[in-house]
Amino acid sequence: MSSDTSLFIRCAERIAQSSGLLIAAGAGMGVDSGLADFRGPEGLWRAYPPLRQAGLRFEEIANPRAFARNPGLAWGFYGHRLQCYREANPHRGFAILREMAARLPDGAFVFTSNVDGHFQKAGFADEAICEVHGSIHHLQCAEPCSDHIWAAEGFEPHVDSSTCRLAPPLPCCPNCGELARPNILMFGDWNWLEWRTGQQEARFTAWCEAVSDPVVIELGAGKSVATVRMMSERSGFPIIRINLRDPEVSSPRHIGVPMGALAALEGIHAALVGMGGC
């Protein structure tokens, strides 16, 4: 038996013994769907060469000050991402997770730092998802002038790829007419409207308190912005940490899987099928 097969069986056994899945997903979850993870300046600059020319790092463009200083460029970055997320299809790993959860009495809850909306697109119930950093599919006033958050449906960004700039008109707030921005928690962000995510967090807390014997499946959660990894470790639940670069775990009750999300989920799914559990 290969070491990978043995590892998949361990994970499958842990899942089969659990009552539900806490799916904890970081940027690495989207890589197999063809999405960029912006790891380090080179990752961002490969996807957005004009930002290299401007010398802008992710922390500088994913920042409310960018909307104040250069709104066309900031919206070029986020508008292009919005279109990419709309056009990309969630990889098969999402369906595997849904299939696993459907066979467990407590189902699943998703806790993700991703803003792409792909768990909803893959069929997970919106009521069972916590987008801890917000969603690119929702907008707010950049000021903000009120607590209003609205859907980005109907906004079709047209971005000049050579300059990474959004063609006017830029999105505006329906209340005051000033610039709008994505309802996403950015770096150095004091204007993010968090009440939508707060409602999600309340449902997440209620699920964690009600679930009897869950297991965390953590997928592609990095260390640079460690929100998801910290939640997994503080949950008190056993963790299956799937991470190509940083699979280390802090306890023998956890399992580290040094692979990408899709390959690991396919291997675990095959092991569950072999056990008659999926």
C-alpha positions in Angstrom: 0.0 0.0 0.0 1.4 3.4 -1.0 1.9 6.1 1.6 -0.7 8.3 -0.1 -3.3 5.5 -0.1 -2.6 5.0 3.7 -3.0 8.7 4.3 -6.3 8.8 2.3 -7.7 5.8 4.3 -6.8 7.6 7.6 -8.7 10.7 6.4 -11.6 8.6 5.2 -11.9 6.8 8.5 -11.9 10.1 10.4 -14.7 11.4 8.2 -16.7 8.3 8.4 -16.6 8.5 12.2 -17.7 12.1 12.3 -21.2 13.6 12.4 -20.5 16.6 10.1 -17.9 18.5 8.2 -16.6 21.9 9.0 -15.1 22.9 5.6 -12.4 25.6 6.2 -11.2 26.9 2.9 -8.4 29.4 1.9 -7.1 30.6 -1.4 -5.6 27.2 -2.2 -9.1 25.8 -2.7 -9.6 27.9 -5.8 -6.3 27.1 -7.5 -7.7 23.9 -9.1 -10.5 26.0 -10.6 -7.9 28.1 -12.4 -8.0 31.0 -9.9 -4.9 32.9 -8.9 -3.9 32.9 -5.2 -1.7 36.0 -5.3 0.9 34.3 -3.1 3.8 36.8 -2.9 4.3 39.7 -5.3 5.2 37.4 -8.2 1.9 35.6 -8.0 0.0 38.9 -8.2 2.2 40.4 -10.9 2.0 37.3 -13.2 -1.8 37.8 -13.2 -1.7 41.6 -13.4 1.5 42.8 -15.2 0.5 46.5 -15.0 0.6 46.2 -11.2 4.2 45.1 -11.5 5.0 48.2 -13.6 3.4 50.3 -11.0 5.3 48.5 -8.2 2.1 47.7 -6.3 1.9 44.7 -4.0 -1.3 42.9 -3.1 -1.5 44.7 0.2 -1.4 48.0 -1.6 -4.0 47.3 -4.3 -6.3 45.3 -2.0 -6.6 48.4 0.2 -9.3 51.1 0.6 -6.6 53.8 0.0 -6.3 52.5 -3.6 -9.9 53.3 -4.2 -9.3 56.9 -2.9 -6.0 57.4 -4.8 -6.6 55.6 -8.1 -10.2 54.3 -8.3 -9.9 53.2 -12.0 -6.9 51.0 -11.2 -8.4 49.6 -8.0 -11.6 48.8 -9.8 -9.7 47.4 -12.7 -8.2 44.8 -10.3 -11.4 44.0 -8.6 -13.6 44.2 -11.7 -11.3 41.7 -13.5 -11.4 39.4 -10.5 -15.2 39.6 -10.4 -15.4 38.6 -14.1 -12.9 35.7 -13.5 -14.9 34.4 -10.6 -18.2 34.6 -12.5 -16.7 32.7 -15.5 -14.7 30.0 -13.7 -16.4 26.8 -12.6 -15.8 25.2 -9.2 -13.6 22.1 -9.5 -14.9 18.6 -8.7 -13.6 18.8 -5.2 -16.6 21.0 -4.3 -19.0 18.3 -5.4 -17.0 15.7 -3.5 -17.4 17.7 -0.3 -21.1 18.0 -0.9 -21.4 14.2 -1.4 -19.4 13.5 1.8 -21.6 16.0 3.8 -24.9 14.5 2.5 -24.1 11.2 4.2 -23.4 12.7 7.6 -26.2 13.6 10.1 -25.0 17.2 10.8 -24.1 17.9 7.1 -21.6 20.7 6.6 -20.8 24.3 7.3 -18.3 26.3 5.2 -16.0 28.8 6.8 -13.9 30.5 4.0 -11.7 33.5 3.5 -12.3 33.3 -0.2 -14.5 36.1 -1.7 -15.2 34.3 -5.0 -18.7 32.9 -4.2 -17.7 29.4 -5.5 -19.2 27.5 -2.6 -22.6 29.0 -3.4 -22.0 28.4 -7.1 -21.2 24.7 -6.4 -24.6 24.2 -4.6 -23.8 24.8 -1.0 -26.7 26.6 0.8 -26.0 30.3 1.4 -27.2 29.8 5.0 -24.4 27.3 5.7 -21.5 29.5 4.5 -19.5 32.1 6.4 -17.4 34.4 4.2 -15.2 35.8 6.9 -13.6 38.4 4.5 -16.8 39.3 2.7 -17.8 38.7 -1.0 -16.8 40.3 -4.3 -20.4 39.7 -5.4 -21.7 42.4 -3.0 -20.9 46.1 -3.0 -21.0 49.0 -0.5 -20.4 52.7 -0.4 -16.7 53.5 -0.2 -17.2 56.2 2.4 -19.6 54.6 3.6 -22.6 56.8 3.8 -24.9 54.1 5.2 -25.0 50.4 6.2 -26.4 49.5 2.8 -24.9 46.4 1.1 -26.2 45.4 -2.4 -25.7 42.6 -4.9 -23.2 43.2 -7.8 -25.6 41.7 -10.2 -26.0 43.9 -13.2 -22.6 45.4 -12.9 -20.6 44.2 -15.9 -17.0 45.4 -15.6 -15.0 46.2 -18.8 -11.3 46.2 -17.9 -8.4 47.2 -20.2 -6.0 44.4 -19.6 -3.0 46.4 -20.8 -3.5 49.0 -18.1 -5.6 47.1 -15.5 -8.1 50.0 -15.5 -11.9 49.8 -15.4 -13.6 51.7 -18.2 -16.0 54.3 -16.9 -18.5 54.7 -15.5 -17.2 53.3 -12.1 -19.8 51.7 -9.8 -21.5 54.3 -7.5 -23.5 54.2 -4.3 -27.3 54.3 -5.0 -27.8 56.3 -1.9 -25.2 59.2 -2.2 -23.9 58.8 -5.7 -20.3 58.5 -4.6 -17.8 55.7 -5.4 -18.8 52.1 -4.5 -16.4 49.3 -3.6 -16.6 45.6 -3.1 -17.9 44.5 0.3 -14.6 42.8 1.1 -12.3 43.2 4.1 -9.2 44.8 2.7 -5.8 45.6 4.3 -6.0 48.6 6.6 -9.7 48.7 6.2 -11.9 50.7 8.7 -14.8 51.2 6.3 -15.8 47.6 5.6 -19.4 47.0 6.4 -19.3 43.7 8.3 -23.0 43.2 9.3 -23.6 40.7 6.4 -20.6 38.6 7.5 -21.6 39.1 11.1 -24.9 37.4 10.4 -23.1 34.5 8.7 -20.7 34.2 11.7 -23.7 34.0 14.1 -25.1 31.0 12.1 -21.6 29.5 12.0 -21.3 29.7 15.8 -24.8 28.2 16.3 -23.8 25.2 14.0 -20.5 24.6 15.9 -22.4 24.6 19.2 -25.1 22.2 17.9 -22.9 19.7 16.0 -22.1 16.6 17.9 -18.8 15.2 16.6 -17.5 17.2 13.6 -14.2 17.0 11.7 -12.5 20.0 10.1 -11.5 19.6 6.5 -9.1 22.5 5.9 -8.2 23.2 2.3 -5.5 25.5 1.0 -5.4 27.8 4.1 -2.1 29.7 4.1 0.0 31.2 6.9 0.4 34.8 5.5 -3.3 35.6 6.3 -4.0 32.9 8.8 -7.6 33.6 9.6 -8.8 30.2 8.4 -5.9 28.2 10.0 -6.5 30.0 13.3 -10.2 29.2 13.3 -9.5 25.5 12.6 -7.0 25.2 15.4 -9.2 27.1 17.9 -12.3 25.1 17.1 -11.2 22.2 19.2 -12.3 19.7 16.5 -9.9 17.2 14.8 -8.4 18.6 11.6 -7.6 17.2 8.2 -5.3 19.9 6.9 -4.9 19.7 3.1 -2.1 22.0 2.1 0.5 21.6 -0.6 3.0 24.0 1.0 2.1 24.1 4.7 0.5 20.8 5.8 2.0 20.7 9.3 -0.3 20.0 12.2 0.2 20.5 15.9 -1.3 17.4 17.4 -1.4 13.6 16.6 -5.2 13.9 16.5 -4.9 16.0 13.4 -3.8 14.8 9.9 -1.7 16.8 7.5 -2.0 16.0 3.8 0.7 17.6 1.6 -1.3 17.9 -1.6 -3.5 20.3 -3.5 -7.2 20.4 -2.7 -8.6 18.5 -5.7 -6.0 15.6 -5.7 -6.5 15.1 -1.9 -10.3 15.1 -2.1 -10.3 12.7 -5.0 -8.0 10.4 -3.0 -10.1 10.6 0.1 -13.3 10.1 -1.9 -11.9 6.9 -3.4 -11.0 5.6 0.0 -14.5 6.3 1.3 -16.0 4.5 -1.7 -13.7 1.5 -1.0 -15.0 1.5 2.6 -18.6 1.7 1.4 -19.0 5.1 3.0 -19.6 7.3 -0.1 
